[in-house]
Amino acid sequence: MINRYIMRDPYGEAESKEPLLHRIYIQLPMIDEIAKEKGMEAMNDFEQVCYLFKNNANHAILKTKERLVRKLMEKHEKFKDDEGLWSLAMSRQMAEWREKNNLLDSYDEGKQKGLELGTLNLLAMQIKQKFAIDAKAWLSTLSLSQLYELSNQLLTCDTWEELQQHMH
């Protein structure tokens, strides 16, 4: 269930007898197997806490008297009772949500602008090739739906004037 890693120097020796960095990976899916094998009462504090983290919807573990579980629950209750801390945590979470939503909005907005610019540039190039006219300024006055319509008209119109007439 647990993989431990030790920092080593170039000679393969442990970096320090008292390392500042400990890296431990816990394979949480294994905790369900341990719980089945041992039963909740036989699990040690650490195993019960891992089980609680993985299966926090299961409240049976919260009724156990194990020290770590009890300590976690005490800390959680203390946290809930501290209005200042609770408010700070909630405001931080709200800020994270706002930032995430702003990023999503910015992404969507950038995607839309990129689509418009790409369409405009493609049509400008096609008009230049077909009619030998630089139409970027005119194209920038059109909406995206007009640009799409223009791309269809570009295939059927034979003159620049005819193309412009179809767009009015």
C-alpha positions in Angstrom: 0.0 0.0 0.0 2.9 2.4 0.7 6.0 3.2 -1.4 8.7 5.1 0.3 11.5 7.0 -1.5 14.9 8.1 -0.2 17.0 10.8 -1.7 20.5 9.4 -2.7 23.8 11.0 -3.6 25.6 10.2 -6.9 27.3 7.3 -5.0 24.0 5.6 -4.1 24.3 6.6 -0.4 21.3 8.0 1.5 21.5 11.7 1.2 21.2 12.3 4.9 20.5 10.3 8.1 17.8 13.0 8.8 16.5 14.0 5.4 14.3 17.1 5.1 12.3 15.5 2.3 10.2 12.4 2.6 8.2 11.2 -0.3 5.6 8.6 0.3 2.9 7.4 -2.1 -0.1 5.7 -0.7 -2.1 3.4 -3.0 -5.5 4.3 -1.7 -7.4 1.6 -3.7 -5.5 -1.0 -1.6 -7.1 0.3 1.6 -10.4 -1.3 0.7 -8.6 -4.7 0.4 -7.0 -4.2 3.8 -10.4 -3.3 5.3 -12.0 -6.4 3.9 -9.1 -8.6 5.0 -8.6 -7.2 8.6 -12.0 -5.6 9.3 -12.4 -2.0 10.6 -11.6 -2.8 14.2 -8.3 -4.6 13.5 -7.0 -1.8 11.3 -4.4 0.5 12.8 -4.7 4.3 13.1 -2.9 5.0 9.9 -5.0 2.5 7.9 -8.2 3.9 9.3 -7.2 7.4 8.4 -6.4 6.3 4.9 -9.7 4.5 4.7 -11.4 7.7 5.9 -9.7 9.8 3.2 -10.7 7.3 0.5 -14.2 6.5 1.7 -15.3 9.7 3.5 -18.9 8.9 2.7 -18.8 5.9 4.9 -19.6 7.2 8.4 -19.0 3.9 10.2 -15.3 4.7 10.6 -16.1 8.0 12.3 -17.7 6.1 15.2 -14.4 4.2 16.0 -12.4 5.2 19.0 -9.0 5.1 17.3 -6.7 7.9 18.3 -6.0 9.4 14.8 -9.6 9.2 13.7 -10.7 10.8 16.9 -8.0 13.5 16.6 -9.0 14.3 13.0 -12.6 14.6 14.0 -11.7 16.9 16.9 -9.7 19.1 14.5 -12.5 19.1 12.0 -15.1 20.2 14.7 -12.7 22.9 15.9 -12.3 24.1 12.4 -16.1 24.2 11.8 -16.5 26.1 15.1 -13.9 28.8 14.3 -16.0 31.3 12.2 -12.9 33.3 11.2 -11.0 30.3 9.9 -14.2 28.9 8.3 -14.8 32.2 6.6 -11.2 32.4 5.4 -11.4 28.9 4.0 -14.6 29.6 2.2 -13.4 32.9 0.8 -10.3 31.1 -0.5 -12.4 28.4 -2.1 -14.6 31.0 -3.7 -11.5 32.8 -5.0 -10.2 29.5 -6.5 -13.6 28.9 -8.1 -13.7 32.5 -9.5 -10.2 32.1 -10.9 -11.1 28.8 -12.5 -14.2 30.3 -14.1 -12.3 33.3 -15.3 -9.7 31.0 -16.9 -12.5 29.1 -18.6 -14.2 32.3 -19.8 -10.8 33.7 -21.0 -10.2 30.4 -22.9 -13.6 30.5 -24.6 -13.2 34.1 -25.4 -9.7 33.5 -26.9 -10.9 30.5 -28.8 -13.7 32.6 -30.3 -11.3 35.5 -31.2 -8.9 33.0 -32.7 -11.7 31.5 -34.8 -12.7 34.9 -36.1 -9.2 36.0 -36.8 -8.4 32.7 -38.6 -11.5 32.9 -40.7 -10.8 36.6 -41.6 -7.2 35.8 -42.6 -8.2 32.8 -44.7 -10.9 34.8 -46.5 -8.5 37.8 -47.0 -6.0 35.4 -48.6 -8.6 33.8 -50.8 -9.9 37.2 -52.0 -6.4 38.4 -52.7 -5.8 35.2 -54.8 -9.1 35.4 -56.7 -9.5 39.2 -57.2 -6.0 40.6 -56.4 -7.5 42.9 -53.8 -6.5 43.5 -50.2 -9.8 43.2 -48.4 -8.7 42.9 -44.7 -10.1 46.3 -43.7 -13.5 45.5 -45.2 -13.5 42.0 -43.8 -12.8 43.2 -40.3 -16.2 45.1 -40.4 -18.1 41.9 -40.9 -19.6 39.6 -38.2 -18.5 36.0 -38.0 -21.8 34.8 -39.5 -21.2 37.3 -42.4 -17.7 35.9 -42.8 -19.2 32.4 -43.1 -21.7 33.5 -45.7 -18.9 35.3 -47.6 -17.0 32.0 -47.7 -19.9 30.5 -49.5 -20.4 33.4 -51.8 -16.7 33.5 -52.7 -17.1 30.2 -54.5 -19.9 31.4 -56.8 -19.1 35.1 -57.4 -17.0 36.0 -60.4 -16.1 39.6 -59.6 -15.2 41.6 -56.5 -18.2 43.9 -57.0 -20.6 40.9 -57.3 -19.2 39.5 -54.0 -19.6 42.9 -52.2 -23.2 43.1 -53.5 -24.1 39.8 -52.1 -22.9 40.9 -48.6 -25.1 44.0 -48.5 
